[in-house]
Amino acid sequence: MPKSSKITSTGKASFTTSFNEWRHRVYALRSAYLNRRVHKSFRLSDRRDYKRALLLPGYWRLTGHVNSLLFRYKKTFLLLGLLYAVFWIIIVGFGSQANYLSLVDGIRESGIEEVGHFGAGIALFASVAASGLTSALTIDQQIYSVILVLLIWLTTVWLLRQIMAGHSVRLRDGLYSAGAPIVALFLLVIVSLVQLLPLGIAIIAYQAAQVSGLLEGGVEAMLFWVSAGLAGLLSLYWVTSTFFAMIVVTLPGTYPWHALRTAGDMVSGRRLRLLLRLLWMSLLVAVTWILVLLPAILLTEWMTSFWSWVQFVPIVPATLLILTTLSLIWSCAYIYMLYRKVIDNDQA
């Protein structure tokens, strides 16, 4: 009996010691987190605490830096875009001209053309941009397309990092060397999807409210839009640091949770200024799509009215694929350049 009692007592002491060590470790991590972050939940932050210096180029100047860098190494990035387009056609498929023609027929049957060719072109542009002219993807195609996008992200970041370090780069080296952190990057993508849940719930709620007629009322509509706006802002608030974490995680030996912590410390107290530049990036991409894809649609419809065989030429699907490819590479470059400006500011 004494021997059994001794074992029980030792086991209990060992469990208590392990629990205390775990509790102290959690407390230390929490204290370190609160000391690093300037904002505290449910407490008003003083301006002297949360105001952090951040000297960034203006919106147009930063855009010019991105464009000039990509243009300087246009051969490398155009080859990367071409390779991405080829693999996209192999994995997902080329935008179907038949799907485009069915959208055109649907626009004509709906009577939108009565408002003019330009109005019909805008409606067709919205349909093409939303559908992508592709049929429903299988599970395998969805997985392969996500992996392809992640590889393009990693390759673009690797090439830009080597360029800004003053090294000579070759696309082959980027393709062979950039894919190591793909698992860590995929985990951050999952985190970003979780962070976008409030925005997704708001979109679903909007669709339900539109069907039920809730948006027709005064007070109910106001409360809904306020709630939806707050949900969207919450998602944008979270995702801002995750974008930078996707850059940090490409550094050798960096784990995803360490990247999230580092990126969160980097944007703390600066989130609004960085978010506005990310929204500027999205605005430029949207405007570029309008200025390129909409004229391509209008030109195709105009040419079809004279030559019927033009409707079988995949002008719009090809334009859509080119825009998708260049927009992805340019957006990666913009986010990386913004990240480097923040790093340079902190090291100055």
C-alpha positions as CSV (number, residue, x, y, z in Angstrom):
1,M,0.0,0.0,0.0
2,P,2.7,2.6,0.8
3,K,4.3,1.8,-2.6
4,S,1.1,2.4,-4.4
5,S,0.4,5.6,-2.5
6,K,3.9,6.8,-3.4
7,I,3.2,6.3,-7.1
8,T,-0.1,8.0,-6.9
9,S,1.4,11.0,-5.0
10,T,4.3,11.3,-7.5
11,G,1.9,11.1,-10.5
12,K,-0.3,13.8,-9.0
13,A,2.7,16.1,-8.3
14,S,4.0,15.6,-11.8
15,F,0.6,16.5,-13.3
16,T,0.4,19.6,-11.1
17,T,3.9,20.7,-12.1
18,S,3.1,20.2,-15.8
19,F,-0.1,22.2,-15.5
20,N,1.6,25.1,-13.7
21,E,4.3,25.2,-16.3
22,W,1.7,25.3,-19.1
23,R,-0.3,28.0,-17.2
24,H,2.8,30.2,-16.8
25,R,3.8,29.7,-20.4
26,V,0.3,30.8,-21.6
27,Y,0.5,33.8,-19.3
28,A,3.9,34.7,-20.6
29,L,2.7,34.5,-24.2
30,R,-0.3,36.6,-23.4
31,S,1.7,39.2,-21.6
32,A,4.2,39.4,-24.5
33,Y,1.3,39.7,-27.0
34,L,-0.3,42.6,-25.1
35,N,3.1,44.4,-24.7
36,R,3.7,44.1,-28.5
37,R,0.3,45.4,-29.5
38,V,-0.7,49.0,-29.0
39,H,-4.5,48.4,-28.9
40,K,-6.3,46.7,-26.0
41,S,-9.8,45.2,-26.2
42,F,-12.5,47.4,-24.8
43,R,-10.0,50.1,-23.8
44,L,-9.5,53.5,-25.4
45,S,-6.0,53.8,-26.8
46,D,-4.0,57.0,-26.3
47,R,-2.8,58.6,-29.5
48,R,0.8,58.6,-28.2
49,D,0.6,54.8,-27.9
50,Y,-0.9,53.8,-31.2
51,K,0.6,56.4,-33.5
52,R,3.5,54.7,-35.4
53,A,5.6,56.4,-38.0
54,L,5.1,55.0,-41.5
55,L,6.5,56.9,-44.5
56,L,5.1,55.3,-47.7
57,P,5.1,56.6,-51.2
58,G,1.9,58.1,-52.5
59,Y,-0.6,55.9,-54.3
60,W,0.5,56.8,-57.8
61,R,4.1,56.8,-56.9
62,L,4.0,53.3,-55.4
63,T,2.0,52.1,-58.5
64,G,4.7,53.6,-60.7
65,H,7.4,51.8,-58.8
66,V,5.6,48.5,-59.3
67,N,5.1,49.1,-63.0
68,S,8.7,50.2,-63.6
69,L,10.1,47.2,-61.9
70,L,7.9,44.7,-63.8
71,F,8.6,46.5,-67.0
72,R,12.4,46.3,-66.4
73,Y,12.1,42.6,-66.1
74,K,9.2,42.2,-68.5
75,K,10.7,39.2,-70.2
76,T,10.9,37.1,-67.0
77,F,7.4,38.0,-65.8
78,L,5.8,37.7,-69.2
79,L,7.3,34.2,-69.5
80,L,5.9,33.4,-66.0
81,G,2.5,34.7,-67.2
82,L,2.7,32.6,-70.3
83,L,3.6,29.5,-68.3
84,Y,0.7,30.2,-65.9
85,A,-1.7,30.6,-68.8
86,V,-0.6,27.3,-70.4
87,F,-1.0,25.3,-67.2
88,W,-4.4,27.0,-66.5
89,I,-5.6,25.9,-69.9
90,I,-4.4,22.3,-69.3
91,I,-5.8,22.1,-65.7
92,V,-9.0,24.3,-65.8
93,G,-9.5,24.8,-69.6
94,F,-9.8,27.7,-71.9
95,G,-12.8,30.0,-71.6
96,S,-15.5,28.5,-73.7
97,Q,-16.7,30.5,-76.7
98,A,-19.9,28.6,-76.5
99,N,-20.5,29.9,-73.0
100,Y,-19.8,33.4,-74.2
101,L,-22.3,33.1,-77.0
102,S,-24.9,31.7,-74.6
103,L,-24.4,34.8,-72.4
104,V,-24.9,37.0,-75.5
105,D,-28.1,35.2,-76.4
106,G,-29.3,35.6,-72.8
107,I,-28.6,39.4,-72.9
108,R,-30.5,39.7,-76.2
109,E,-33.5,37.7,-74.9
110,S,-33.7,39.8,-71.7
111,G,-34.2,43.0,-73.7
112,I,-31.3,44.9,-72.2
113,E,-30.2,45.8,-75.7
114,E,-33.1,48.3,-75.8
115,V,-31.0,50.6,-73.6
116,G,-28.3,50.6,-76.2
117,H,-25.2,48.6,-77.2
118,F,-23.1,50.2,-74.5
119,G,-25.6,49.2,-71.8
120,A,-25.7,45.7,-73.2
121,G,-21.9,45.6,-73.3
122,I,-21.8,46.5,-69.6
123,A,-24.2,43.8,-68.7
124,L,-22.2,41.3,-70.8
125,F,-19.0,42.5,-69.2
126,A,-20.4,41.8,-65.7
127,S,-21.6,38.4,-66.7
128,V,-18.2,37.5,-68.3
129,A,-16.2,38.7,-65.3
130,A,-18.4,36.9,-62.8
131,S,-18.6,33.6,-64.7
132,G,-15.1,33.4,-66.1
133,L,-16.7,31.6,-69.1
134,T,-15.8,28.3,-67.5
135,S,-18.1,25.5,-66.6
136,A,-18.4,24.1,-63.1
137,L,-15.0,22.9,-61.9
138,T,-14.5,19.4,-60.5
139,I,-12.9,18.9,-57.1
140,D,-9.6,18.0,-58.7
141,Q,-9.7,21.1,-60.9
142,Q,-10.4,23.3,-57.9
143,I,-7.5,21.8,-56.0
144,Y,-5.1,22.1,-58.9
145,S,-6.1,25.6,-59.6
146,V,-5.5,26.7,-56.0
147,I,-2.0,25.0,-56.1
148,L,-1.2,26.8,-59.4
149,V,-2.2,30.2,-58.0
150,L,-0.1,29.6,-54.9
151,L,2.9,28.6,-57.0
152,I,2.6,31.8,-59.1
153,W,2.5,33.8,-55.8
154,L,5.6,32.1,-54.5
155,T,7.5,32.4,-57.7
156,T,6.7,36.1,-58.1
157,V,7.7,36.8,-54.5
158,W,10.9,34.8,-54.9
159,L,11.9,36.6,-58.1
160,L,11.1,40.1,-56.7
161,R,13.1,39.3,-53.5
162,Q,16.2,38.3,-55.6
163,I,15.8,41.3,-57.9
164,M,15.6,43.7,-55.0
165,A,18.7,42.0,-53.4
166,G,20.7,42.8,-56.5
167,H,20.9,39.3,-57.8
168,S,20.5,38.2,-61.4
169,V,17.4,36.1,-61.8
170,R,16.2,33.5,-64.2
171,L,12.7,32.1,-64.3
172,R,13.9,28.6,-64.1
173,D,15.6,29.2,-60.8
174,G,12.4,30.7,-59.4
175,L,10.3,27.8,-60.5
176,Y,12.7,25.3,-58.9
177,S,13.4,27.2,-55.7
178,A,10.2,29.1,-54.8
179,G,7.8,26.2,-54.0
180,A,9.2,25.1,-50.6
181,P,6.8,27.0,-48.4
182,I,3.6,26.0,-50.3
183,V,2.2,24.0,-47.3
184,A,2.7,27.0,-44.9
185,L,1.2,29.3,-47.5
186,F,-1.8,27.0,-47.9
187,L,-2.4,27.1,-44.2
188,L,-2.4,30.9,-44.3
189,V,-4.9,30.7,-47.2
190,I,-7.2,28.7,-44.9
191,V,-6.8,31.3,-42.2
192,S,-7.8,34.0,-44.6
193,L,-10.9,32.1,-45.6
194,V,-11.9,31.9,-41.9
195,Q,-11.3,35.6,-41.6
196,L,-13.5,36.2,-44.6
197,L,-16.4,34.4,-43.0
198,P,-18.1,37.5,-41.6
199,L,-18.1,39.0,-45.1
200,G,-19.5,35.8,-46.6
201,I,-22.2,35.6,-44.0
202,A,-23.1,39.2,-44.8
203,I,-23.4,38.4,-48.5
204,I,-25.6,35.4,-47.8
205,A,-27.7,37.5,-45.5
206,Y,-28.1,40.2,-48.2
207,Q,-29.4,37.6,-50.7
208,A,-31.9,36.3,-48.1
209,A,-33.0,39.8,-47.2
210,Q,-33.4,40.8,-50.8
211,V,-35.7,37.8,-51.4
212,S,-37.7,38.3,-48.3
213,G,-38.2,42.0,-48.9
214,L,-36.4,43.1,-45.7
215,L,-34.4,45.8,-47.5
216,E,-37.6,47.6,-48.5
217,G,-38.2,48.8,-44.9
218,G,-36.6,51.9,-43.4
219,V,-35.3,50.9,-40.0
220,E,-34.8,47.2,-40.9
221,A,-32.8,48.1,-44.0
222,M,-30.6,50.6,-42.0
223,L,-29.8,48.0,-39.3
224,F,-29.0,45.4,-42.0
225,W,-26.6,47.7,-43.9
226,V,-24.9,48.8,-40.7
227,S,-24.4,45.1,-39.6
228,A,-23.3,44.0,-43.0
229,G,-20.8,47.0,-43.2
230,L,-19.3,46.1,-39.8
231,A,-19.0,42.4,-40.8
232,G,-17.2,43.5,-44.0
233,L,-14.9,45.8,-42.1
234,L,-14.0,43.1,-39.6
235,S,-13.0,40.7,-42.5
236,L,-10.9,43.5,-44.1
237,Y,-9.3,44.3,-40.7
238,W,-8.2,40.7,-40.3
239,V,-7.1,40.0,-43.9
240,T,-4.8,43.0,-44.1
241,S,-2.2,41.4,-41.9
242,T,-2.7,38.0,-43.5
243,F,-1.6,39.4,-46.9
244,F,1.7,40.4,-45.3
245,A,2.0,37.1,-43.5
246,M,1.8,35.4,-47.0
247,I,5.0,37.4,-47.8
248,V,6.7,36.7,-44.5
249,V,6.1,33.0,-44.7
250,T,8.2,32.8,-47.9
251,L,11.3,33.5,-45.8
252,P,13.3,30.3,-45.2
253,G,12.5,28.5,-42.0
254,T,9.4,30.6,-41.2
255,Y,6.3,28.9,-39.8
256,P,2.8,30.1,-40.6
257,W,1.9,31.1,-37.1
258,H,5.2,33.0,-36.6
259,A,4.4,34.7,-39.9
260,L,1.0,35.7,-38.7
261,R,2.5,37.1,-35.5
262,T,5.2,39.0,-37.3
263,A,2.8,40.5,-39.8
264,G,0.3,41.4,-37.1
265,D,3.1,43.3,-35.2
266,M,4.1,45.0,-38.5
267,V,0.7,46.4,-39.3
268,S,-0.4,47.2,-35.8
269,G,-1.2,50.9,-35.6
270,R,-0.9,51.2,-39.4
271,R,-3.7,48.9,-40.6
272,L,-5.9,51.6,-42.0
273,R,-3.1,53.2,-44.2
274,L,-2.1,49.8,-45.5
275,L,-5.7,48.7,-46.1
276,L,-6.4,51.8,-48.1
277,R,-3.4,50.9,-50.4
278,L,-4.7,47.4,-50.8
279,L,-8.1,48.8,-51.7
280,W,-6.3,51.1,-54.2
281,M,-4.7,48.0,-55.7
282,S,-8.2,46.4,-56.1
283,L,-9.6,49.6,-57.7
284,L,-6.8,49.7,-60.3
285,V,-7.3,46.1,-61.2
286,A,-11.0,46.6,-61.6
287,V,-10.5,49.7,-63.7
288,T,-8.0,47.9,-65.9
289,W,-10.5,45.1,-66.5
290,I,-13.1,47.6,-67.5
291,L,-10.8,49.5,-69.8
292,V,-9.6,46.3,-71.6
293,L,-12.4,43.7,-71.4
294,L,-15.3,46.0,-72.1
295,P,-13.8,47.4,-75.4
296,A,-13.0,43.8,-76.4
297,I,-16.6,42.8,-75.9
298,L,-17.9,45.9,-77.7
299,L,-15.4,45.4,-80.6
300,T,-16.4,41.7,-80.9
301,E,-20.1,42.6,-81.1
302,W,-19.4,45.3,-83.7
303,M,-17.3,43.0,-85.8
304,T,-19.9,40.2,-85.6
305,S,-22.5,42.5,-87.0
306,F,-20.4,42.7,-90.2
307,W,-18.7,39.3,-90.3
308,S,-20.6,36.4,-88.8
309,W,-17.6,34.2,-88.6
310,V,-16.1,36.5,-85.9
311,Q,-18.5,35.0,-83.3
312,F,-16.5,31.7,-83.5
313,V,-13.2,33.5,-82.8
314,P,-12.4,33.3,-79.0
315,I,-11.4,37.0,-78.7
316,V,-13.2,37.6,-75.3
317,P,-12.0,34.3,-73.7
318,A,-8.4,35.0,-74.7
319,T,-8.6,38.6,-73.4
320,L,-10.1,37.2,-70.1
321,L,-7.2,34.8,-69.7
322,I,-4.6,37.4,-70.4
323,L,-6.2,39.8,-67.9
324,T,-6.4,37.2,-65.2
325,T,-2.8,36.2,-65.6
326,L,-1.4,39.7,-65.6
327,S,-3.7,40.9,-62.8
328,L,-2.4,38.1,-60.5
329,I,1.2,38.7,-61.2
330,W,0.8,42.5,-60.8
331,S,-1.2,42.2,-57.6
332,C,1.5,39.9,-56.1
333,A,4.2,42.5,-57.1
334,Y,2.2,45.3,-55.6
335,I,1.7,43.6,-52.2
336,Y,5.4,42.6,-52.1
337,M,6.5,46.2,-52.9
338,L,4.2,47.5,-50.2
339,Y,5.6,45.0,-47.7
340,R,9.2,46.1,-48.6
341,K,8.3,49.8,-48.1
342,V,7.1,48.9,-44.6
343,I,10.3,46.9,-43.9
344,D,12.5,49.7,-45.2
345,N,10.6,52.2,-43.0
346,D,11.1,50.2,-39.9
347,Q,14.8,49.7,-40.6
348,A,15.5,53.4,-41.3
